[in-house]
Amino acid sequence: MERDGQLELYDRLAARLKEAHARVRTLQVPEGVRVALTRKLLVITAASKHDLADAARRVDRLMTDIDEGRLPEEQAGKRADGSR
């Protein structure tokens, strides 16, 4: 039973991450903001290997932030690849 619940959570998280990546790709924001959001998604994806429930909460929180316009700011003087 526990295993079925984990698989269901994994499926939901995978779909939510796919949706989040697609959403970030289509946002009309500066490239630096897009890079920061993509990095956040990659961190959440990596975390999902250790704690599915926490990763699900994190991706939901990130999507809420995007919906409400709370986006990371571009760092002055930094290019999208992180170099100066």
C-alpha distances in whole Angstrom, upper triangle without the diagonal:
4,5,5,7,9,10,11,13,14,16,17,19,20,22,23,24,26,27,29,31,32,33,35,37,38,39,43,43,45,44,43,41,39,39,38,35,34,34,32,29,29,29,26,24,25,23,20,20,20,18,16,16,20,21,20,22,25,25,25,28,30,30,31,34,35,35,37,39,38,39,40,43,45,47,51,52,49,48,45,44,45,48,51
4,5,5,6,9,10,11,12,14,16,16,18,20,21,22,24,26,27,28,30,31,33,35,36,37,41,41,43,41,41,38,37,36,35,32,31,31,29,26,27,26,23,22,22,20,17,17,16,14,13,13,17,18,17,19,22,22,23,25,27,27,28,31,32,33,35,37,36,36,37,40,42,44,47,49,46,45,42,42,42,45,48
4,5,5,6,9,10,10,12,14,15,16,18,20,21,22,24,25,27,29,30,31,33,35,36,40,40,42,40,39,37,35,35,34,31,30,29,28,25,25,24,21,20,20,19,16,15,15,14,12,14,17,17,17,19,22,22,22,25,27,27,29,31,32,32,35,37,35,36,36,40,41,43,47,48,45,44,40,40,40,44,47
4,5,5,6,9,10,11,12,14,15,17,18,20,21,23,24,26,27,29,30,32,33,35,38,39,41,39,39,37,35,35,34,31,30,30,28,25,25,25,22,20,22,20,17,17,17,16,13,14,18,18,16,19,22,21,22,25,26,26,27,30,31,31,33,35,35,35,36,40,41,43,47,48,45,44,41,40,41,44,48
4,5,5,6,9,10,11,12,14,16,16,18,20,21,22,24,26,27,28,30,32,33,36,37,39,38,37,35,33,33,32,29,28,28,26,23,24,23,20,19,20,18,15,16,16,13,11,11,15,15,13,16,19,19,19,21,23,23,24,27,28,28,30,33,32,32,33,37,39,41,44,46,43,42,39,39,39,43,46
4,5,5,6,9,10,10,12,14,15,16,18,20,21,22,24,25,26,28,30,31,35,35,37,35,35,32,30,30,29,26,25,25,23,20,21,20,17,16,17,15,11,12,12,10,8,9,13,13,12,15,17,17,17,20,22,22,24,26,27,27,30,31,30,31,31,35,37,38,42,43,40,39,36,36,36,39,43
4,5,5,6,9,10,10,12,14,15,16,18,20,21,23,24,26,27,29,30,34,34,36,35,34,32,30,30,29,26,25,25,23,20,20,21,18,16,17,16,12,13,14,13,10,12,15,14,13,16,18,17,18,21,22,22,24,27,27,27,30,32,31,31,32,35,37,39,42,44,40,39,36,35,36,39,43
4,5,5,6,9,10,11,12,14,15,17,18,20,21,23,24,26,27,29,32,33,35,34,34,32,29,30,29,26,24,25,23,20,21,21,18,16,18,17,14,15,16,14,11,11,15,14,12,15,17,16,16,20,21,20,22,25,25,25,28,30,29,30,31,35,36,38,42,43,40,39,36,36,36,40,43
4,5,5,6,8,10,10,12,14,15,16,18,20,21,22,24,26,27,30,31,33,32,31,29,27,27,26,23,22,22,20,17,18,18,14,14,16,14,10,12,13,11,7,8,11,10,8,11,14,13,13,16,18,17,19,22,22,23,25,27,26,26,28,31,33,35,39,40,37,36,33,33,33,37,40
4,6,5,6,9,10,10,12,14,15,16,18,20,21,22,25,26,29,30,31,30,30,27,25,25,24,21,20,20,18,15,16,16,13,11,13,12,9,10,12,10,7,9,12,10,9,13,14,13,14,17,18,18,20,22,22,23,26,27,26,26,27,31,32,34,37,39,35,34,31,31,31,35,38
4,5,5,6,9,10,11,12,14,15,17,18,20,21,23,25,28,29,31,30,30,28,25,25,25,22,20,21,20,16,17,18,15,13,15,15,12,13,15,14,10,12,15,12,11,14,16,14,15,18,18,17,20,22,22,23,26,27,27,27,28,31,33,35,38,40,36,35,31,31,32,36,39
4,5,5,6,9,10,11,12,14,15,16,18,20,21,22,26,27,29,28,28,26,23,24,24,20,19,20,18,15,17,17,14,13,16,15,12,14,16,14,10,11,13,11,8,12,13,11,11,15,16,14,17,19,19,19,22,24,24,24,25,29,31,33,37,38,35,34,30,31,32,35,38
4,5,5,6,8,10,10,12,14,15,16,18,20,21,25,25,27,26,25,23,21,21,20,17,16,17,15,12,13,14,10,9,12,12,8,11,13,11,8,9,10,8,6,9,10,8,9,13,13,12,15,17,17,18,21,22,22,21,23,26,28,30,33,35,32,31,27,27,28,32,35
4,5,5,6,9,10,11,12,14,15,17,19,20,24,24,26,25,25,23,20,20,20,17,15,16,15,12,12,14,11,9,12,13,9,11,14,13,10,12,13,10,9,13,13,10,12,15,15,14,17,19,18,19,23,23,23,22,23,27,28,30,33,35,31,30,26,26,27,31,34
4,6,5,6,9,10,11,12,14,16,17,19,22,23,26,24,25,23,20,21,21,17,16,18,16,13,14,16,13,12,15,16,13,15,18,16,13,14,16,13,11,14,14,11,12,15,15,13,16,18,17,18,21,22,22,22,23,27,28,30,34,35,32,31,27,27,29,32,35
4,5,5,6,9,10,10,12,14,15,16,20,21,23,22,23,20,18,19,18,15,14,16,14,11,13,14,11,11,14,14,12,15,17,15,12,13,13,10,8,11,11,7,8,12,11,9,12,15,14,14,17,19,19,18,20,24,25,28,31,33,30,29,25,26,27,30,33
4,5,5,6,9,10,10,12,14,15,19,19,21,20,20,18,15,16,15,12,11,12,11,7,9,11,9,8,11,12,10,13,16,14,12,13,13,10,9,11,10,7,9,12,10,10,13,15,14,15,18,19,18,17,18,22,23,25,29,30,27,25,22,22,23,27,30
4,5,5,6,9,10,11,13,15,18,19,21,20,20,18,15,16,17,13,12,14,13,10,11,14,12,10,14,15,13,16,19,18,15,17,17,13,12,15,14,11,12,15,13,12,15,17,15,16,20,20,20,19,20,23,24,26,30,31,28,26,22,23,24,28,31
4,6,5,6,9,10,11,12,16,17,20,19,20,18,15,16,17,13,12,15,14,11,13,16,13,13,17,17,16,18,21,20,17,17,18,14,13,15,14,10,11,14,12,10,13,15,12,13,17,17,18,17,19,22,23,26,29,31,28,26,23,24,25,29,31
4,5,5,6,9,10,11,14,15,17,16,17,14,12,13,13,10,9,12,11,8,11,13,11,11,15,15,14,17,20,18,16,17,16,13,12,13,11,8,9,11,9,7,11,12,10,11,14,14,15,14,15,18,20,22,26,27,25,23,20,21,22,26,28
4,5,5,6,9,10,14,14,16,14,15,13,10,11,12,9,7,10,10,7,9,12,11,11,14,16,15,18,20,20,17,19,18,14,14,16,14,10,13,14,11,10,14,14,12,14,17,16,17,15,16,18,19,21,25,26,23,21,17,18,20,23,26
4,6,5,6,9,12,14,16,15,17,15,11,13,15,11,10,14,14,11,13,16,15,14,18,19,18,21,24,23,20,21,21,18,17,18,17,13,15,16,13,12,15,16,13,14,17,17,18,16,18,20,20,23,26,27,25,22,19,20,22,25,28
4,5,5,6,10,11,14,14,16,13,10,13,14,10,10,14,13,11,14,17,15,15,19,20,19,22,24,23,21,21,21,18,16,17,16,12,13,14,11,9,12,12,9,10,14,13,14,13,15,18,18,22,24,26,24,22,18,20,22,25,27
4,5,5,9,9,11,11,12,9,6,9,10,7,7,11,11,9,12,14,14,15,18,19,19,22,24,23,21,22,20,17,17,18,15,12,14,14,11,9,13,12,9,11,14,12,13,11,12,14,15,18,21,23,20,18,15,17,18,22,24
4,6,9,10,11,10,12,11,7,10,12,10,9,12,13,12,13,17,16,16,19,21,21,23,26,25,24,25,23,20,20,21,19,15,17,18,14,13,16,16,12,14,17,15,16,14,15,17,16,19,22,23,20,18,14,16,18,21,24
4,6,9,11,11,14,12,9,12,14,12,12,16,16,15,17,20,19,19,22,24,24,26,29,28,26,26,26,22,21,22,20,17,18,19,15,14,16,16,12,13,16,14,16,14,16,17,17,21,23,24,22,20,17,19,21,24,26
4,6,9,10,12,10,8,11,12,10,11,15,15,14,17,19,19,20,23,24,24,27,29,28,26,26,25,22,21,22,19,16,17,17,14,12,14,13,9,11,13,11,13,11,13,14,15,18,20,22,20,18,15,18,20,23,24
4,7,9,12,10,9,12,14,12,14,17,17,17,20,22,22,23,26,27,27,30,32,31,30,30,28,25,25,25,22,20,20,20,17,15,17,15,12,13,14,12,14,12,13,14,14,17,19,21,19,17,15,18,20,22,23
4,6,8,6,7,10,11,10,12,15,15,16,18,20,21,22,24,26,26,29,31,30,29,29,27,24,24,24,21,19,20,19,16,15,17,14,11,13,14,11,12,9,10,10,10,14,15,17,16,14,12,16,17,19,20
4,5,5,7,9,10,11,13,15,16,17,19,20,22,23,25,26,27,30,32,31,30,31,29,26,26,26,23,21,22,21,18,18,19,17,14,17,17,14,14,11,10,9,8,11,12,14,12,11,9,13,14,16,16
4,5,5,6,9,10,10,12,14,15,16,18,20,21,22,24,26,28,30,30,29,30,28,25,25,26,22,20,22,21,18,18,20,18,15,18,19,16,16,12,11,11,8,11,13,13,11,9,6,9,11,13,15
4,5,5,6,9,10,11,12,14,15,17,19,20,21,23,24,27,28,28,28,29,26,23,25,24,21,20,22,20,17,18,20,17,15,18,19,16,15,11,9,8,5,8,10,11,8,7,5,8,9,11,12
4,5,5,6,9,10,11,12,14,15,17,18,20,21,23,25,27,26,26,26,24,21,22,21,18,17,18,17,13,14,16,13,11,15,15,12,11,7,6,6,6,9,12,13,11,11,8,11,11,15,16
4,5,5,6,9,10,11,12,14,15,16,18,20,21,24,25,25,24,25,23,20,20,21,17,15,17,17,13,13,16,14,11,14,16,13,13,9,9,10,9,12,15,16,13,12,9,11,12,16,17
4,5,5,6,9,10,10,12,14,15,16,18,20,22,24,24,24,25,22,19,21,21,17,16,19,18,14,15,18,16,14,17,19,16,15,11,10,11,9,11,14,15,12,10,6,8,9,13,15
4,5,5,6,9,10,11,13,14,15,17,19,21,22,22,22,23,20,17,19,19,15,14,17,15,12,14,16,13,12,16,17,14,12,9,7,8,8,10,13,15,12,11,9,10,10,13,15
4,5,5,6,9,10,11,12,14,15,17,19,21,20,20,20,18,15,16,16,12,11,13,12,9,10,13,11,9,13,14,12,11,8,7,10,11,13,17,18,15,15,11,13,13,17,19
4,5,5,6,9,10,10,12,14,15,17,19,20,19,20,18,15,16,17,13,12,15,14,11,12,15,14,12,16,17,16,15,12,11,13,13,15,18,19,16,15,11,12,13,17,19
4,5,5,6,9,10,11,12,14,16,18,18,18,19,17,14,16,17,13,12,16,15,12,14,17,15,14,18,19,18,16,13,11,13,13,14,18,19,15,14,11,11,11,15,18
4,5,5,6,9,10,11,12,15,16,16,16,16,14,11,13,13,9,9,12,11,8,11,14,12,12,15,17,16,13,11,10,13,14,15,19,20,17,17,14,15,14,18,21
4,5,5,6,9,10,10,13,15,15,14,15,13,10,11,12,9,7,11,11,8,10,13,13,12,15,17,17,15,13,13,16,17,18,22,23,20,19,16,16,17,20,23
4,5,5,6,9,10,11,14,14,14,16,14,11,13,15,12,10,14,15,12,14,17,16,16,19,21,20,18,16,15,18,18,19,23,23,20,19,16,15,16,19,22
4,5,5,6,9,10,12,12,13,14,12,9,12,13,10,10,14,14,12,14,17,16,16,20,21,20,18,16,15,18,18,19,23,24,20,20,17,17,16,20,23
4,5,5,6,9,10,10,9,11,9,6,8,10,7,7,10,11,10,12,15,15,15,18,19,20,18,16,16,19,20,21,25,26,23,23,20,20,19,23,26
4,5,5,7,10,10,9,12,11,7,10,12,10,9,13,14,12,14,17,17,17,20,22,22,20,19,18,22,22,24,27,28,25,24,21,20,20,24,27
4,5,6,8,9,10,13,11,9,12,14,12,12,15,16,15,17,20,20,20,23,25,25,23,21,20,23,23,24,28,28,25,24,21,20,20,23,27
4,5,6,6,8,10,8,6,10,11,9,11,14,14,14,16,19,19,20,22,24,24,22,21,20,23,24,25,29,30,26,26,23,22,22,25,28
4,5,5,5,8,7,5,8,10,10,10,13,14,14,16,18,19,20,22,24,25,23,22,22,25,26,27,31,32,29,28,25,25,25,28,31
4,6,7,10,10,9,11,14,13,14,17,18,18,20,22,23,24,26,28,28,26,25,25,28,29,30,33,34,31,30,27,26,26,29,32
4,7,9,9,9,12,13,13,15,17,18,19,21,23,23,25,27,28,29,27,26,25,29,30,30,34,35,32,31,29,27,27,30,33
4,6,6,6,9,10,11,12,14,15,17,18,20,21,23,24,26,27,25,25,24,28,29,30,34,35,32,32,29,29,28,32,34
4,6,5,6,9,10,11,12,14,15,16,18,20,21,22,24,26,24,24,24,28,29,31,34,36,33,32,29,29,29,32,35
4,5,5,6,9,10,11,12,14,16,17,18,20,21,23,24,23,23,24,27,29,31,35,37,34,34,31,30,30,34,37
4,5,5,6,9,10,10,12,14,15,16,18,20,21,22,20,21,21,24,26,28,31,33,31,31,28,28,27,31,33
4,5,5,6,9,10,10,12,14,15,16,18,20,21,19,19,19,23,24,26,30,31,28,28,25,25,25,28,31
4,5,5,6,9,10,11,12,14,15,16,18,20,19,19,20,24,26,28,31,33,30,30,27,27,27,31,34
4,6,5,6,9,10,11,12,14,15,16,18,17,17,18,22,25,26,30,32,30,30,27,28,27,31,33
4,5,5,6,9,10,10,12,14,15,16,14,15,15,19,21,23,26,29,26,26,23,24,23,27,29
4,5,5,6,9,10,11,12,14,15,14,14,15,19,21,23,26,28,26,25,22,23,23,27,29
4,5,5,6,9,10,10,12,14,13,14,16,20,22,25,28,31,28,28,25,26,26,30,32
4,5,5,6,9,10,11,12,11,12,13,17,20,22,26,28,26,26,24,25,24,28,30
4,5,5,6,9,10,10,9,9,11,14,17,19,23,25,23,23,20,21,21,25,27
4,5,5,6,9,10,10,10,13,16,18,21,25,27,25,24,21,23,23,27,29
4,5,5,6,9,8,10,13,17,19,22,25,28,26,26,24,26,25,29,31
4,5,5,6,5,7,10,13,16,19,22,25,23,23,21,23,23,26,27
4,5,5,6,6,9,12,15,18,21,24,22,22,19,21,22,25,26
4,6,8,9,13,16,18,22,24,27,26,25,23,25,25,29,30
4,6,9,12,15,18,21,23,26,25,25,23,26,26,29,30
4,6,9,11,14,17,20,23,22,22,20,23,23,26,27
4,7,9,13,15,18,21,20,21,19,22,21,24,25
4,6,9,12,15,18,17,17,15,18,17,21,21
4,7,9,12,15,14,14,13,15,14,17,18
4,6,9,12,11,13,12,15,13,16,16
4,6,9,8,9,9,12,10,13,13
4,6,6,8,9,11,9,11,10
4,6,8,11,13,11,11,9
4,7,10,12,9,9,6
4,7,8,6,6,5
4,5,5,6,6
4,5,7,9
4,6,9
4,7
4
